[in-house]
């Protein structure tokens, strides 16, 4: 995956701000609670889980290939969702830009 760092940063900053606003409004668990009340919410949450698992399937080998510890990024992804992979790209070494 070859995502330019500036693009990842352009996505990360507003998404992080939106996430902070959401947590401020409803709390961390409130974000999950919103999705448990209907099959549509279950589908959206399940879709997010599938997408993040696919990203982790790329991110873990990529981190190892670039001599980076993948586990902080895995924990960040499992607790904060898309913020983890976006931060992984933004804060990655320059050698990440030339990897698949």
NORCOR-V661611 format. One record per residue. N is the residue number from 1. RES is the residue in one small letter. PHI is phi in radians with two decimals (999 if undefined). PSI is psi in radians with two decimals (* if undefined). OMEGA is omega in whole degrees, 0 to 359 (* if undefined). Layout:
n:N res:RES phi:PHI psi:PSI omega:OMEGA
n:N res:RES phi:PHI psi:PSI omega:OMEGA
This chain:
n:1 res:x phi:999 psi:2.23 omega:183
n:2 res:x phi:-2.12 psi:1.52 omega:179
n:3 res:x phi:-1.87 psi:2.12 omega:179
n:4 res:x phi:-1.07 psi:2.45 omega:180
n:5 res:x phi:-0.99 psi:-0.73 omega:180
n:6 res:x phi:-1.06 psi:-0.66 omega:178
n:7 res:x phi:-1.15 psi:-0.77 omega:179
n:8 res:x phi:-1.07 psi:-0.68 omega:179
n:9 res:x phi:-1.18 psi:-0.70 omega:178
n:10 res:x phi:-1.09 psi:-0.57 omega:177
n:11 res:x phi:-1.40 psi:-0.74 omega:185
n:12 res:x phi:-1.09 psi:-0.82 omega:187
n:13 res:x phi:-1.06 psi:-0.96 omega:180
n:14 res:x phi:-1.16 psi:-0.58 omega:179
n:15 res:x phi:-1.18 psi:-0.69 omega:177
n:16 res:x phi:-1.10 psi:-0.74 omega:178
n:17 res:x phi:-1.10 psi:-0.75 omega:177
n:18 res:x phi:-1.08 psi:-0.74 omega:180
n:19 res:x phi:-1.11 psi:-0.76 omega:178
n:20 res:x phi:-1.09 psi:-0.71 omega:178
n:21 res:x phi:-1.09 psi:-0.77 omega:180
n:22 res:x phi:-1.09 psi:-0.77 omega:179
n:23 res:x phi:-1.12 psi:-0.69 omega:177
n:24 res:x phi:-1.07 psi:-0.70 omega:183
n:25 res:x phi:-1.32 psi:-0.77 omega:188
n:26 res:x phi:-2.13 psi:-0.10 omega:183
n:27 res:x phi:1.46 psi:2.82 omega:182
n:28 res:x phi:-1.01 psi:-0.87 omega:183
n:29 res:x phi:-1.26 psi:-0.41 omega:178
n:30 res:x phi:-1.10 psi:-0.54 omega:177
n:31 res:x phi:-1.10 psi:-0.74 omega:179
n:32 res:x phi:-1.27 psi:-0.69 omega:182
n:33 res:x phi:-1.03 psi:-0.63 omega:180
n:34 res:x phi:-0.99 psi:-0.59 omega:185
n:35 res:x phi:-1.51 psi:-0.14 omega:185
n:36 res:x phi:-1.57 psi:-0.04 omega:187
n:37 res:x phi:-1.59 psi:-0.12 omega:180
n:38 res:x phi:-2.70 psi:2.74 omega:176
n:39 res:x phi:-1.02 psi:-0.54 omega:177
n:40 res:x phi:-1.13 psi:-0.72 omega:177
n:41 res:x phi:-1.14 psi:-0.69 omega:178
n:42 res:x phi:-1.08 psi:-0.71 omega:181
n:43 res:x phi:-1.14 psi:-0.79 omega:181
n:44 res:x phi:-1.09 psi:-0.78 omega:180
n:45 res:x phi:-1.12 psi:-0.76 omega:179
n:46 res:x phi:-1.09 psi:-0.69 omega:179
n:47 res:x phi:-1.09 psi:-0.73 omega:178
n:48 res:x phi:-1.08 psi:-0.75 omega:180
n:49 res:x phi:-1.09 psi:-0.80 omega:180
n:50 res:x phi:-1.07 psi:-0.82 omega:181
n:51 res:x phi:-1.07 psi:-0.75 omega:181
n:52 res:x phi:-1.21 psi:-0.59 omega:175
n:53 res:x phi:-1.13 psi:-0.68 omega:176
n:54 res:x phi:-1.11 psi:-0.72 omega:178
n:55 res:x phi:-1.12 psi:-0.74 omega:179
n:56 res:x phi:-1.11 psi:-0.61 omega:178
n:57 res:x phi:-1.12 psi:-0.45 omega:174
n:58 res:x phi:-1.51 psi:-0.79 omega:191
n:59 res:x phi:-1.16 psi:-0.73 omega:183
n:60 res:x phi:-1.10 psi:-0.91 omega:177
n:61 res:x phi:-1.11 psi:-0.60 omega:179
n:62 res:x phi:-1.12 psi:-0.75 omega:179
n:63 res:x phi:-1.10 psi:-0.78 omega:180
n:64 res:x phi:-1.10 psi:-0.71 omega:179
n:65 res:x phi:-1.07 psi:-0.57 omega:181
n:66 res:x phi:-1.74 psi:0.32 omega:178
n:67 res:x phi:0.97 psi:0.71 omega:176
n:68 res:x phi:-1.98 psi:2.55 omega:176
n:69 res:x phi:-1.30 psi:2.04 omega:183
n:70 res:x phi:-1.35 psi:-0.35 omega:192
n:71 res:x phi:-1.18 psi:-0.63 omega:174
n:72 res:x phi:-1.07 psi:-0.63 omega:181
n:73 res:x phi:-1.28 psi:-0.60 omega:176
n:74 res:x phi:-1.13 psi:-0.82 omega:180
n:75 res:x phi:-1.07 psi:-0.77 omega:179
n:76 res:x phi:-1.06 psi:-0.72 omega:179
n:77 res:x phi:-1.15 psi:-0.76 omega:182
n:78 res:x phi:-1.22 psi:-0.43 omega:181
n:79 res:x phi:-1.74 psi:-0.53 omega:184
n:80 res:x phi:-2.13 psi:0.15 omega:176
n:81 res:x phi:1.18 psi:-2.34 omega:187
n:82 res:x phi:-1.10 psi:-0.29 omega:178
n:83 res:x phi:-1.07 psi:-0.63 omega:180
n:84 res:x phi:-1.05 psi:-0.99 omega:179
n:85 res:x phi:-1.11 psi:-0.65 omega:178
n:86 res:x phi:-1.11 psi:-0.76 omega:178
n:87 res:x phi:-1.15 psi:-0.65 omega:177
n:88 res:x phi:-1.01 psi:-0.75 omega:180
n:89 res:x phi:-1.23 psi:-0.81 omega:183
n:90 res:x phi:-1.10 psi:-0.75 omega:185
n:91 res:x phi:-1.69 psi:0.19 omega:180
n:92 res:x phi:-1.29 psi:2.85 omega:177
n:93 res:x phi:-1.27 psi:2.85 omega:182
n:94 res:x phi:-1.13 psi:-0.40 omega:179
n:95 res:x phi:-1.20 psi:-0.36 omega:178
n:96 res:x phi:-1.12 psi:-0.46 omega:185
n:97 res:x phi:-1.18 psi:-0.34 omega:183
n:98 res:x phi:-1.86 psi:0.26 omega:181
n:99 res:x phi:-1.81 psi:2.83 omega:179
n:100 res:x phi:-1.36 psi:* omega:*
